[in-house]
Amino acid sequence: MKNIQLIIGTMLLAIFLVFAFFGSHLPFVDASLKEETMKMSEEGKIQIPPYPPSAEHPLGSDRKGRDLLSLFVMGTGETLLLVTVIAVIRYIVAVPLGMAATISKPVNALLSGWNYVLSFIPPIFLAALLLGIPFIYFSNFSPLWFVIILSGIEVGRLATLVQNDVTYLSNQLFIKAAISTGSTKVSLFTRHIFPHLKSQLITSFVNDMARVLFLLAQLAVVNLFVDQKFTSEMDGSYSAENISLAYPMHLQLISKEIWSSYWVPLYTVLFISVMIITFLLLADGFKKYFKAKYRML
């Protein structure tokens, strides 16, 4: 039976990768993301952005008059990079931590306590709470803080998954047979545990990329951005303005635009949803692939 999920997921990912690496060279993309403050309609009326979908702007424009389709294509690379970096950092920390928890009681106690405390706080609330700290919110290194915080808040959950998988594998007959033949701990891990753990990690990693993207979208709705600049208002206050091109960041004015320029949140959610579906299809496809592979061995 063909792995339809993996085929479709790979095709969708290939499209996103084309956007990421070659998007600026596509004929329908305005790589300069030119801002257009006003223009004249065919009826001779002055129009101000955001412009609705038209032949000139197939998906419409944002409030700065930038072509929305070009924004999405140009922002694909940043979106994929951001999601991948956050997921990679999570696993770089979580895998050794989960492994250590299987053989070290203090690490296991630390991990259990960590998960117990954080289990009462949804990731979106914890991320918003930490990113809203003034020292972090107004920092010149806010993108770095953003990545660190989003990488760290679910490390405990992932480490626990790794710990459970390793514990399960350690109780299998082939592992006990390897121990009885005198395999060292290093050999036991590299030759017996990791090859089986690898399939779980790959599937979980791709699935986690979808979770990261969804969390980014939630944060954008509450005006927490990867990168931002502060502009002075007429009353002397300052407001944060998103300057990132990542997909979720276009949701910053969703509460207003859903009524006035619905195409901005509509197509933003569409691109985010398709990318999330891509990751979920790949994760399901990898799971099906590895299941069939080990069944044949």
DOPA-786438 format. One record per residue (C-alpha): residue in one letter; x, y, z. Coordinates in steps of 0.02 Angstrom, whole numbers, plus 50000, padded with zeros to 5 digits. Layout:
<kegus>
AXYZ...
</kegus>
This chain:
<kegus>
M500005000050000K500685017149954N501095029550092I499885043150034Q500215054150187L502085054350157I501875057649970I500675072249993G501675079250139T503285078550039M502475087249891L501805101250000L503475103150087A504335104049917I503205118649870F503635127750031L505495124550001V505345131749825F504555147249901A505925148150033F507415146449917F506785153249751G505305164049801S506145180549760H506425174549580L504635169249546P503775180249415F502235183849521V503225189249674D503715207149717A505365203549803S505565221649857L503905221149950K503555238849892E502375248950001E500965257949913T500115271250019M498745275249893K498215272149714M496875277249590S495495265049549E494795262349374E493325273449421G494525287549465K494315285749653I495785286449774Q496045270049868I497075267350023P497735250650087P497355237350129Y496815233749952P495585219449919P496035204649806S496195209849624A497175205749466E498615216349533H498535208849708P497805191049694L497685189249883G497495207749921S498735218550017D499145222550197R498935239450282K500555245650207G500005241550031R501215226950012D500635212649903L500025198950020L500515184349908S502285191249896L502345193250085F501875175050111V503105168449982M504525179250049G504085174550228T504095155750198G505965154150228E505885163650393T504385153450450L505225136750413L506875142550489L506045148750648V505005132950673T506485121550635V507715130650750I506495130450896A506115111950872V507965107450852I508455116451013R507045107651105Y507675090551052I509515094651081V509065097751263A507635085351284V508475069551215P510005069651332L508885074951477G507665060751446M509085048251427A509895054251588A508235052851681T508195034051647I509815030951741S509915045451864K508675047452008P509085066052037V508795069951852N507205059751854A506605069352008L507035085851924L506095080951767S504575074951865G504515091051966W504735101351808N503275092851722Y502205093551879V502375112351896L502175116351710S500725104351686F499585117351767I500065131051644P499595129951459P501105133451345I500295149251272F500065156951446L501815152451502A502595159151341A501585175251350L502035177551533L503905175651503L503945185551340G502985199551425I504335202551555P504945220551521F506775215551517I506385203151379Y504985212551291F506035228251265S507685219251237N508715222351081F508925203451073S507065199551079P507165186850933L508465177051031W507415177451189F505905172251086V506795156851020I507535152151190I505875153651283L504855144251153S506195130851145G506235128551333I504425128251386E504065110751317V505765102751346G505085093751499R503665085751401L504825079951262A506125073551386T504775063251471L504265055651303V506075050951271Q506235043651446N504665033051422D505265026851252V506985022151318T506205013451469Y505055003551356L506484998451241S507584993751388N506314980551442Q506274972151271L507034954851250F508324960051120I509024973051241K509134960451383A509994948451264A511274961751218I511604965251402S511854946751437T513174945851299G514184959451384S513744974951282T514364991251359K513175005551393V513855015151245S513695000251129L511974996351198F511365013751156T512195016150986R511884998650917H510224993650995I509235007651078F509555022550964P509105013950798H507385010250868L507245026850958K507715036350800S506055032650713Q505095039250863L506165054950870I505955058950685T504065056850694S503935066750854F505095080450789V504055083750632N502465083250735D503235095650856M503585107850714A501695109150690R501485112650876V502795126550868L501945134850720F500255134250807L501025141950963L501795155850859A500085159750786Q499325160750960L500675172651019A500455183950867V498605185850907V499085193151078N500375204550993L501955195251043F503115194950893V504765186950847D505485203650797Q504735220650826K505055239250830F504285252350941T503465267750867S502955283550957E501095287650965M500265304850969D499925303351156G501755300251194S501585281451218Y502455268051117S501705253551021A502525237650960E502505234450773N502945217750697I504395217950572S504505199150545L503895190950386A503465174250468Y501685168650430P500935170050605M501525188050627H500205194150503L498875190150633Q499345204950743L497775214950695I496595200150671S495265207350788K495125222850677E495505215650506I494255201550519W492895214750498S493725227350381S495015217950276Y494545199850303W495725193450168V497275196850275P496835185150421L495945173150302Y497445169750191T498645170450339V497675156750427L497595147250262F499485147250239I499785142850422S498495128750412V499255121350254M500995121450332I500345113350492I499425100250389T501055097250293F501995093450454L500585082250519L500515072550356L502405070250359A502365064450540D500965052050503G501865046550344F503505043650436K502585033850570K501785022850438Y503455020750347F504435015550502K503045003950558A503084994850392K504994994750390Y505194986550560R503794974450523M504794968150373L506414966250472
</kegus>
